[in-house]
Amino acid sequence: MGVLLWLLVPFVAGAAASVWAWSSGRRDPGPPDRDTWEGLDRLYRLRAVLSTEERCKAA
């Protein structure tokens, strides 16, 4: 009986992991992100503005 228990524990753990992976997956994926390059350009512009030496200082 002890051998069957040692075989049952990994089987139950594997079954639980597969059920969890199936339940947490996206069943209805959304459309692909088409704004990737626009977002990257916006990020680079923001970094350029924040890294300039002449910043607006409060008086």
Phi, psi and omega per residue, in radians:
M1 nan -0.581 -3.133
G2 -1.122 -0.632 3.125
V3 -1.170 -0.712 3.110
L4 -1.132 -0.606 3.109
L5 -1.166 -0.701 3.101
W6 -1.153 -0.511 3.082
L7 -1.429 -0.485 -3.114
L8 -1.294 -0.629 -3.091
V9 -1.084 -0.881 3.108
P10 -1.148 -0.572 3.112
F11 -1.133 -0.776 3.128
V12 -1.169 -0.694 3.114
A13 -1.126 -0.730 3.102
G14 -1.136 -0.723 3.120
A15 -1.136 -0.710 3.127
A16 -1.158 -0.694 3.124
A17 -1.161 -0.663 3.135
S18 -1.227 -0.649 3.073
V19 -1.142 -0.728 3.124
W20 -1.130 -0.736 3.135
A21 -1.144 -0.672 3.126
W22 -1.195 -0.705 -3.073
S23 -1.315 -0.454 -3.119
S24 -1.586 -0.104 -3.134
G25 -1.312 2.740 3.099
R26 -1.455 2.034 -3.132
R27 -1.461 -0.474 -3.117
D28 -2.197 1.439 -3.094
P29 -1.165 2.542 3.140
G30 -1.351 3.103 3.117
P31 -1.178 2.717 3.138
P32 -1.146 2.684 -3.126
D33 -1.346 1.949 -3.100
R34 -1.630 -0.172 -3.072
D35 -1.688 0.400 -3.062
T36 -1.100 -0.831 -3.103
W37 -1.239 -0.615 3.089
E38 -1.151 -0.705 3.094
G39 -1.138 -0.662 3.108
L40 -1.173 -0.724 3.074
D41 -1.092 -0.719 3.117
R42 -1.106 -0.680 3.101
L43 -1.117 -0.775 3.141
Y44 -1.144 -0.654 3.083
R45 -1.149 -0.714 3.124
L46 -1.127 -0.724 3.105
R47 -1.132 -0.652 3.122
A48 -1.157 -0.708 3.140
V49 -1.181 -0.733 -3.100
L50 -1.290 -0.361 -3.108
S51 -1.661 0.043 3.136
T52 -1.268 2.667 -3.114
E53 -1.319 -0.560 -3.102
E54 -1.589 1.704 3.121
R55 -1.897 2.694 3.117
C56 -1.294 2.115 -3.105
K57 -1.900 2.437 3.125
A58 -1.273 2.429 -3.085
A59 -1.432 nan nan
